[in-house]
Amino acid sequence: MEYKTQMEAAKKGIITPQMEVVAKKEKIAAEVLREYVAKGTVAIPANPAHTSLSPEGIGSPLRTKINVNLGVSRDVTSYDMEMEKVMTAVNLGAEAIMDLSSHGDTEPFRKKLTSECPAMIGTVPVYDSVIHHKRDLGQLTAEDFLEVIELHAKNGVDFVTLHSGITRETMGGIKAGNRKMNIVSRGGSLIFAWMSMTGKENPFYEYFDKILDICYEHDVTISLGDACRPGSLADATDAAQISELVRLGELTKRAWAKNVQVMVEGPGHVPLNQIAANMEIQKTLCHNAPFYVLGPLVTDIAPGYDHITAALGGAVAAAAGAAFLCYVTPAEHLALPNVDDVREGIIASKIAAHAADIAKGLPGARDMDDKMADARKNLDWEEQYKCALDPETARKIREDRKPEDDHAETCSMCGKFCAVRSMNKALKGEVIDIL
């Protein structure tokens, strides 16, 4: 083989089969895409062991992608339910699935995903380390963590989130109590706790070169986790967040030097007026690596509706340069999401991503909107359903509240007062009958 990773191939001038697929999906020239991958502006997470993968590109020049988090916990242990969520996510167009399982034997589910699921698969190996080794956090060694990264790579995982940017040097600001919410990243809190208990350096930082060797061997993309992402508006764009981002930029260059693809994770809870600035800071500090954001959530007071607060922030973030939106469900901050929560979270994120792609002026981004406008002008309901992001819900709402039969071409909101109906008739010189 002439190359191990997509980035290595791109730097050598090779257009891989995965690049060909992604270029076709994005409606751009394969050579243009290859140049993006070579520079690191676009990542194509594609572990060769993920045999069922339909490759996707992640980067601001491309369509905005969305990720769906799922996985079992100690309180909700049904992997059958998780597979139902996976299929719901894939059917609704999610491009990535992150298995965040934190209970039981996780490997069979992970291998099932990489043998059956066409979406990219991501994991957070630090979660699995306690479970895999069956030892509590303080008893784990740096070698234990690296062993789990390699296991996930061999299982076919396409990208791993590693909280490599928080170090012993940067713990002081958190310990000083300068934040309202301290650390809200689950993986980040585990690394902070491990360093506090053992007195040792963050293994994902100290042994970053060894991790790069593993990821290079299996073409696993590193998603550099933001341990210090803000978990409240009060902590947005603070010193802890920005200092970590500086280190993530340094690690990005080290990964690229070894031909390992990188994404950089971002906030978090951020006021609407700070989101675009956050994207610009990331682009500068992290050399235009693809930015992967959770939300951002634009208010702290909407539990039960955080899929909406995240979609608001996600649309602004993606329009300003974020490439990858991690969905948020109505269950955020409250519970493990069920299938209905997953569905609502995906739709909200898809709306945000699509709105951003239109704002960015991507070729073809508005095509379906224009088709929807034509269908509405013609009062063609079947065509409207075909154009809808969620045809099932659109059809159900109208069918449940249909108008009287004598004006069934309209809806029950306006009936014969329908503006579209009136204009169509008026422009044809017909009588507009209302009563």
C-alpha positions as CSV (number, residue, x, y, z in Angstrom):
1,M,0.0,0.0,0.0
2,E,1.3,3.5,-0.9
3,Y,-0.3,5.2,2.1
4,K,-1.7,4.5,5.5
5,T,-4.0,7.4,6.0
6,Q,-6.2,9.7,3.9
7,M,-3.9,12.6,4.8
8,E,-0.8,10.8,3.7
9,A,-2.4,9.8,0.4
10,A,-3.5,13.4,-0.2
11,K,0.0,14.8,0.5
12,K,1.4,12.3,-2.0
13,G,-1.1,13.5,-4.6
14,I,-3.2,10.3,-4.5
15,I,-7.0,10.5,-4.8
16,T,-8.3,7.6,-2.7
17,P,-11.6,5.8,-3.3
18,Q,-13.0,7.5,-0.2
19,M,-12.1,10.9,-1.6
20,E,-13.9,10.0,-4.9
21,V,-17.0,9.1,-2.9
22,V,-16.9,12.3,-0.8
23,A,-16.2,14.5,-3.8
24,K,-19.3,13.1,-5.6
25,K,-21.5,13.7,-2.5
26,E,-20.2,17.2,-2.2
27,K,-20.4,18.0,-5.9
28,I,-16.8,19.2,-6.0
29,A,-13.7,18.1,-8.0
30,A,-11.8,15.2,-6.4
31,E,-8.6,17.1,-6.8
32,V,-10.0,20.1,-4.9
33,L,-11.0,17.8,-2.1
34,R,-7.6,16.1,-2.1
35,E,-6.0,19.5,-1.6
36,Y,-8.3,20.2,1.4
37,V,-7.4,16.9,3.0
38,A,-3.6,17.4,2.4
39,K,-3.9,20.8,4.2
40,G,-6.0,19.4,7.1
41,T,-8.9,21.7,6.3
42,V,-11.0,18.6,5.6
43,A,-10.9,15.3,7.4
44,I,-12.3,12.0,6.0
45,P,-12.6,9.7,9.0
46,A,-12.4,6.3,7.4
47,N,-10.8,3.4,9.3
48,P,-10.3,0.6,6.8
49,A,-11.7,-1.9,9.4
50,H,-15.0,-0.1,9.3
51,T,-16.3,-2.3,6.5
52,S,-19.8,-0.8,6.2
53,L,-18.7,2.8,6.0
54,S,-20.1,5.3,3.5
55,P,-17.3,8.0,3.7
56,E,-18.0,11.6,4.5
57,G,-15.9,14.7,4.6
58,I,-15.8,17.1,7.5
59,G,-14.7,20.6,6.9
60,S,-16.1,24.1,6.5
61,P,-15.8,24.1,2.7
62,L,-18.2,21.1,2.7
63,R,-21.8,20.5,3.8
64,T,-22.2,20.8,7.6
65,K,-22.3,17.3,9.1
66,I,-24.1,16.2,12.3
67,N,-23.1,13.6,15.0
68,V,-25.5,11.6,17.2
69,N,-24.3,10.6,20.7
70,L,-25.8,7.4,22.1
71,G,-24.8,4.4,24.2
72,V,-25.9,2.5,27.3
73,S,-25.4,3.6,30.9
74,R,-25.7,1.8,34.3
75,D,-29.3,2.8,34.5
76,V,-30.3,2.1,30.8
77,T,-28.6,-1.1,29.6
78,S,-30.5,-2.1,26.4
79,Y,-28.3,-2.4,23.4
80,D,-31.4,-3.2,21.3
81,M,-32.7,0.2,22.1
82,E,-29.4,1.8,21.1
83,M,-29.5,0.0,17.8
84,E,-33.0,1.4,17.3
85,K,-31.6,4.9,17.9
86,V,-28.7,4.1,15.4
87,M,-31.2,3.2,12.7
88,T,-33.3,6.2,13.4
89,A,-30.3,8.4,13.2
90,V,-29.1,6.9,9.9
91,N,-32.5,7.0,8.3
92,L,-32.8,10.7,9.3
93,G,-29.5,11.5,7.6
94,A,-27.0,11.7,10.5
95,E,-23.4,11.3,9.2
96,A,-21.8,10.1,12.4
97,I,-22.6,8.0,15.5
98,M,-20.6,8.3,18.8
99,D,-20.9,5.3,21.1
100,L,-20.5,6.8,24.6
101,S,-21.5,3.5,26.4
102,S,-20.3,3.5,30.0
103,H,-21.6,0.1,31.2
104,G,-21.1,-3.6,30.5
105,D,-19.2,-5.2,27.7
106,T,-19.0,-2.5,25.0
107,E,-16.9,-4.3,22.4
108,P,-19.6,-6.4,20.7
109,F,-21.8,-3.3,20.2
110,R,-18.9,-1.3,18.9
111,K,-18.0,-4.1,16.4
112,K,-21.6,-4.4,15.4
113,L,-21.6,-0.7,14.5
114,T,-18.5,-0.9,12.4
115,S,-19.7,-4.0,10.5
116,E,-23.3,-2.7,9.9
117,C,-23.6,1.0,10.2
118,P,-22.7,3.2,7.2
119,A,-22.2,6.4,9.3
120,M,-18.8,7.3,10.8
121,I,-18.3,5.8,14.2
122,G,-16.6,7.7,17.1
123,T,-15.8,6.9,20.7
124,V,-14.3,8.4,23.8
125,P,-11.8,5.8,25.0
126,V,-11.4,7.2,28.5
127,Y,-15.0,6.2,29.2
128,D,-14.3,2.6,28.2
129,S,-11.1,2.3,30.1
130,V,-12.6,1.7,33.5
131,I,-15.1,-0.8,32.1
132,H,-12.6,-2.7,29.9
133,H,-9.9,-3.1,32.5
134,K,-12.5,-3.5,35.4
135,R,-10.4,-1.3,37.6
136,D,-11.5,2.1,39.1
137,L,-10.1,5.3,37.6
138,G,-7.2,5.8,40.1
139,Q,-5.9,2.3,39.5
140,L,-5.5,2.8,35.7
141,T,-2.1,3.5,34.1
142,A,-1.2,5.5,31.1
143,E,-0.6,2.1,29.3
144,D,-4.2,1.1,30.1
145,F,-5.6,4.1,28.4
146,L,-3.4,3.6,25.3
147,E,-4.5,-0.1,25.2
148,V,-8.1,0.9,24.9
149,I,-7.4,3.4,22.1
150,E,-5.7,0.6,20.2
151,L,-8.6,-1.7,20.9
152,H,-11.1,0.8,19.5
153,A,-8.9,1.4,16.5
154,K,-8.8,-2.4,15.8
155,N,-12.6,-2.5,16.2
156,G,-12.9,-0.1,13.2
157,V,-13.7,3.2,15.0
158,D,-13.2,6.1,12.6
159,F,-12.5,8.8,15.2
160,V,-11.7,9.0,18.9
161,T,-12.2,12.0,21.2
162,L,-9.1,12.5,23.3
163,H,-8.9,15.2,25.9
164,S,-5.2,15.9,25.3
165,G,-5.2,19.7,25.9
166,I,-5.7,19.8,29.7
167,T,-2.4,19.3,31.6
168,R,-1.1,19.6,35.1
169,E,0.1,23.1,34.2
170,T,-3.5,24.2,33.3
171,M,-5.3,22.6,36.3
172,G,-4.6,25.7,38.5
173,G,-7.3,27.9,37.0
174,I,-9.9,25.3,37.7
175,K,-8.7,24.6,41.2
176,A,-8.7,28.4,41.9
177,G,-12.5,28.3,41.4
178,N,-12.6,30.9,38.7
179,R,-15.5,29.2,37.0
180,K,-19.2,28.8,37.8
181,M,-19.4,25.3,36.4
182,N,-15.8,24.0,36.7
183,I,-15.4,21.2,34.1
184,V,-18.6,19.9,32.5
185,S,-16.9,17.6,29.9
186,R,-17.3,14.0,31.2
187,G,-14.0,12.9,29.6
188,G,-12.3,16.1,30.8
189,S,-13.5,15.6,34.3
190,L,-12.2,12.0,34.3
191,I,-8.7,13.1,33.2
192,F,-8.7,16.0,35.7
193,A,-9.7,13.5,38.4
194,W,-7.0,11.0,37.3
195,M,-4.3,13.6,37.4
196,S,-5.5,14.8,40.8
197,M,-5.4,11.2,42.2
198,T,-2.2,10.0,40.7
199,G,-0.1,13.2,40.6
200,K,0.8,12.3,37.0
201,E,0.6,14.2,33.7
202,N,-2.4,13.7,31.4
203,P,-1.5,10.5,29.5
204,F,-3.3,11.7,26.4
205,Y,-0.9,14.6,26.3
206,E,2.3,13.0,27.7
207,Y,2.1,10.0,25.3
208,F,0.6,11.9,22.4
209,D,3.3,10.6,20.0
210,K,2.5,7.0,20.8
211,I,-1.2,7.7,20.3
212,L,-0.3,9.2,16.9
213,D,1.5,6.0,16.0
214,I,-1.7,4.0,16.8
215,C,-4.0,6.4,14.9
216,Y,-1.6,6.4,11.9
217,E,-1.5,2.6,11.7
218,H,-5.4,2.4,11.6
219,D,-6.2,5.7,10.0
220,V,-8.1,6.9,13.0
221,T,-8.9,10.6,13.1
222,I,-8.3,12.3,16.4
223,S,-11.0,14.6,17.7
224,L,-9.2,16.8,20.1
225,G,-11.7,17.1,23.0
226,D,-12.3,20.4,24.8
227,A,-12.1,19.4,28.5
228,C,-12.5,23.1,29.4
229,R,-15.5,23.9,27.3
230,P,-17.9,26.3,29.0
231,G,-20.8,24.6,30.7
232,S,-22.6,27.9,31.4
233,L,-22.8,31.3,29.7
234,A,-20.8,32.8,32.5
235,D,-17.7,30.7,31.6
236,A,-17.8,31.3,27.8
237,T,-14.6,32.4,26.1
238,D,-12.7,32.4,29.4
239,A,-9.0,31.9,30.0
240,A,-9.4,28.1,30.6
241,Q,-11.2,27.6,27.4
242,I,-8.8,29.7,25.3
243,S,-5.6,28.4,26.9
244,E,-6.7,24.8,26.1
245,L,-7.5,25.8,22.5
246,V,-3.9,27.1,22.1
247,R,-2.6,23.7,23.2
248,L,-5.0,21.9,20.9
249,G,-3.6,24.0,18.0
250,E,-0.1,22.8,18.9
251,L,-1.3,19.2,19.0
252,T,-3.0,19.6,15.7
253,K,0.3,20.5,14.0
254,R,2.0,17.5,15.6
255,A,-0.7,15.2,14.4
256,W,-0.5,16.5,10.8
257,A,3.2,16.1,10.8
258,K,2.6,12.4,11.3
259,N,-0.2,12.3,8.7
260,V,-2.9,11.8,11.3
261,Q,-6.2,13.6,10.6
262,V,-7.6,16.0,13.2
263,M,-10.8,17.6,14.3
264,V,-10.9,20.2,17.1
265,E,-13.9,20.2,19.5
266,G,-15.5,23.4,20.7
267,P,-18.0,24.9,23.1
268,G,-20.4,24.4,24.8
269,H,-22.6,27.1,26.3
270,V,-21.9,30.4,24.5
271,P,-24.0,33.6,24.2
272,L,-25.2,34.2,20.7
273,N,-23.1,37.3,20.3
274,Q,-19.8,35.4,21.1
275,I,-20.3,32.4,18.7
276,A,-18.8,33.9,15.5
277,A,-15.8,35.2,17.5
278,N,-15.2,31.8,18.9
279,M,-15.2,30.3,15.4
280,E,-12.6,32.9,14.3
281,I,-10.4,32.3,17.3
282,Q,-10.5,28.5,16.6
283,K,-9.6,29.0,12.9
284,T,-6.6,31.1,13.9
285,L,-5.3,29.0,16.8
286,C,-6.0,25.6,15.2
287,H,-4.9,26.3,11.7
288,N,-8.4,25.9,10.0
289,A,-8.7,22.3,11.2
290,P,-12.4,21.1,11.1
291,F,-14.2,22.5,14.2
292,Y,-16.7,20.1,15.9
293,V,-19.1,21.9,18.3
294,L,-21.6,20.8,20.9
295,G,-24.4,23.2,20.2
296,P,-23.4,25.8,21.2
297,L,-26.2,26.3,23.6
298,V,-27.2,29.9,23.7
299,T,-29.0,29.9,27.0
300,D,-28.8,27.9,30.2
301,I,-32.5,28.0,31.2
302,A,-34.2,25.7,28.7
303,P,-34.0,22.1,30.0
304,G,-36.4,20.0,28.0
305,Y,-35.8,22.3,25.0
306,D,-32.1,22.3,24.7
307,H,-32.3,20.8,21.2
308,I,-33.7,24.2,20.2
309,T,-31.1,26.3,22.1
310,A,-28.4,24.1,20.5
311,A,-29.8,24.5,17.0
312,L,-29.9,28.3,17.3
313,G,-26.2,28.3,18.3
314,G,-25.3,25.5,15.8
315,A,-26.7,27.5,12.8
316,V,-24.6,30.5,13.7
317,A,-21.5,28.5,14.5
318,A,-21.7,26.5,11.2
319,A,-22.3,29.7,9.2
320,A,-19.2,31.2,10.8
321,G,-17.0,28.1,10.1
322,A,-17.9,25.1,12.3
323,A,-17.9,21.9,10.2
324,F,-19.5,19.3,12.5
325,L,-22.5,19.8,14.9
326,C,-23.0,17.4,17.8
327,Y,-26.7,17.1,18.2
328,V,-28.4,17.9,21.5
329,T,-31.7,16.3,22.5
330,P,-34.6,17.5,24.7
331,A,-33.2,15.2,27.4
332,E,-29.9,17.1,27.6
333,H,-29.0,17.9,31.3
334,L,-31.9,15.6,32.3
335,A,-31.7,12.0,31.3
336,L,-30.4,9.4,28.8
337,P,-32.3,10.2,25.5
338,N,-34.9,7.8,24.2
339,V,-35.7,7.2,20.6
340,D,-38.1,10.1,20.4
341,D,-35.5,12.4,21.9
342,V,-33.0,11.3,19.4
343,R,-35.3,12.0,16.6
344,E,-36.1,15.5,17.8
345,G,-32.4,16.2,18.4
346,I,-31.4,15.1,14.9
347,I,-34.1,17.1,13.1
348,A,-33.2,20.2,15.1
349,S,-29.5,19.7,14.2
350,K,-30.3,19.0,10.5
351,I,-32.2,22.2,10.3
352,A,-29.3,24.2,11.8
353,A,-26.8,22.5,9.5
354,H,-28.9,23.1,6.4
355,A,-29.6,26.7,7.3
356,A,-25.8,27.3,7.7
357,D,-25.0,25.6,4.4
358,I,-27.5,28.0,2.7
359,A,-25.8,31.0,4.5
360,K,-22.4,29.8,3.3
361,G,-23.6,29.7,-0.3
362,L,-22.6,26.1,-0.9
363,P,-23.4,24.9,-4.4
364,G,-26.8,23.2,-4.4
365,A,-27.5,23.9,-0.8
366,R,-30.8,25.8,-1.6
367,D,-32.0,23.4,-4.3
368,M,-34.5,21.6,-2.1
369,D,-35.8,24.9,-0.7
370,D,-36.5,26.1,-4.2
371,K,-38.3,22.8,-5.0
372,M,-40.4,23.3,-1.9
373,A,-41.3,26.8,-3.0
374,D,-42.5,25.4,-6.3
375,A,-44.5,22.7,-4.6
376,R,-46.2,25.2,-2.3
377,K,-47.0,27.5,-5.1
378,N,-48.7,24.6,-6.9
379,L,-50.3,23.4,-3.6
380,D,-48.8,20.0,-4.4
381,W,-48.8,18.3,-1.0
382,E,-47.1,15.1,-2.1
383,E,-44.2,17.0,-3.6
384,Q,-44.0,19.1,-0.4
385,Y,-43.6,16.0,1.7
386,K,-40.8,14.8,-0.6
387,C,-38.9,18.0,-0.1
388,A,-39.4,18.0,3.7
389,L,-36.6,17.2,6.1
390,D,-39.1,15.1,8.1
391,P,-41.8,14.0,5.7
392,E,-43.5,11.7,8.2
393,T,-44.2,14.5,10.7
394,A,-45.3,17.0,8.0
395,R,-47.8,14.4,6.6
396,K,-49.1,13.5,10.0
397,I,-49.8,17.1,11.0
398,R,-51.8,17.8,7.9
399,E,-53.6,14.5,7.8
400,D,-54.7,14.9,11.4
401,R,-56.2,18.3,10.7
402,K,-57.3,18.2,7.1
403,P,-59.7,20.9,5.7
404,E,-63.2,20.3,4.3
405,D,-63.3,18.3,1.1
406,D,-64.4,21.1,-1.1
407,H,-61.1,23.0,-0.7
408,A,-58.8,20.1,0.1
409,E,-56.0,21.6,-1.9
410,T,-55.4,24.1,1.0
411,C,-54.9,23.4,4.7
412,S,-57.1,24.0,7.7
413,M,-55.3,27.1,8.7
414,C,-56.7,29.4,5.9
415,G,-59.1,27.2,3.9
416,K,-60.4,29.3,1.0
417,F,-58.7,32.3,2.4
418,C,-55.4,30.7,1.3
419,A,-53.1,33.3,-0.2
420,V,-51.5,30.8,-2.6
421,R,-54.9,29.7,-3.8
422,S,-56.2,33.2,-4.3
423,M,-53.1,34.3,-6.2
424,N,-53.2,31.3,-8.5
425,K,-56.8,31.9,-9.3
426,A,-56.4,35.7,-9.7
427,L,-53.4,35.3,-12.1
428,K,-55.5,32.9,-14.2
429,G,-58.4,35.4,-14.3
430,E,-60.6,33.0,-12.3
431,V,-63.2,34.0,-9.6
432,I,-61.9,33.7,-6.1
433,D,-64.7,32.0,-4.3
434,I,-64.6,32.3,-0.5
435,L,-68.0,31.6,0.9
